[in-house]
Amino acid sequence: MELYNYFRSSAAYRVRIALNLKEVAYTQLPVNLQRGEQNHPQYKQVQPQGLVPALRDQGAVLLQSLAICEYLEEAYPERSPLLPVNRVDRARVRAISEIIACDIHPVNNLRVLNYLSQCLDIGEQEKISWYQHWIEEGFLALEQLLTGEEYPGKFCFGDTPGLADLCLVPQMFNARRFGVDMAPYPELLRIESNCQSLPAFADAHPDNCSH
Amino acid sequence: MELYNYFRSSAAYRVRIALNLKEVAYTQLPVNLQRGEQNHPQYKQVQPQGLVPALRDQGAVLLQSLAICEYLEEAYPERSPLLPVNRVDRARVRAISEIIACDIHPVNNLRVLNYLSQCLDIGEQEKISWYQHWIEEGFLALEQLLTGEEYPGKFCFGDTPGLADLCLVPQMFNARRFGVDMAPYPELLRIESNCQSLPAFADAHPDNCSH
């Protein structure tokens, strides 16, 4: 498979973890967001939104990180299941994933930050406050949910890593980049530490990407 | 089942359509976002983010509209399937859903609009431009994708309505509320019109909600 990737994109980071968990070999096709390569007409034919990631599998191009992860789950259900078996538990894991992928990450995406500075003349410090605000609001809700008995185990759900974990770890990487104080989230830190001990997560880290 | 609902919430509107397509009887529990009821401690025990919708099914509380729709799909796979059978097609339907649920809707959510006016002193006209911008950017990508041969049929995918359609129709309702010109999106209009002819969609309309 081929992954249109940017090392620092947390949506691409999710898919890199999923590919590693599923033990799928893939080639990285770097799309440099800082240089604006996502807006080149050639890339927009691949991904009309001009966002990463996109995954090419035997001619089919797949978009949107969670849709790609669900695809990998359906293609390789037996290798490191990303979702539990029980229907309510599956909904719980998907809910954690979507709190991150819908309600935290997109509000802090590069295109939104660019709009704030370029169209609304928002200064650097106010942009950092914006970034931190949405992470802190989301992390507070996640910390509350994940300490509940509905979410047992070493990871977000149970003793094996899954869809929620591969969303959480990249979001925590972003949080640190923008100076969010992580002390109020001991449960998130515990889960992150358990994830980071696994090669599937460590190998997907932005530092290990081709640029 | 019981749905924590606000008539104008497009995320709740998605779930109302899904419940109707699945022919699941449910009670609406109104949470008035304009009156700030989503931030009452009692509601935050149900949904720690203070967002609607949430769905209660036999004691389990489920969060996040797409996770809820996937739950309904797994609970009632035989009634109006929300996803196609083929794995690549499923990924395509989920991608359309997530372009709306991740990249359009959350950036225009009430809490974000409130932050723009209350913390960044953004005026009413600039807020409307913000709202329109993210819809127009997303709709352009959707229009391009949905006119492609990967997305055949009367609806977003095929000749029966599914997950992507129940995301699209509420987003188009929002777009009109904020004065977005819909003329550039004939494919979206065609699909919307096919959806609106179905009682599952018409009955879920905000005008038909208890307040």
Interface residues (C-beta under 8 A of the other chain):
Chain A: P48 Q49 L51 D57 A60 L62 L63 Q64 L66 A67 I68 E70 Y71 E74 A75 R87 V88 R90 A91 R92 R94 A95 S97 E98 I99 A101 C102 D103 H105 P106 V107 N109 R111 V112 Y115 C119 L120 I122 E126 S129 W130 H133 E137 G138 L140 A141 Q144 L145
Chain B: P48 Q49 L51 D57 A60 L62 L63 Q64 L66 A67 I68 E70 Y71 E74 A75 R87 V88 R90 A91 R92 R94 A95 S97 E98 I99 A101 C102 D103 H105 P106 V107 N109 R111 V112 Y115 C119 L120 I122 E126 S129 W130 H133 E137 G138 L140 A141 Q144 L145
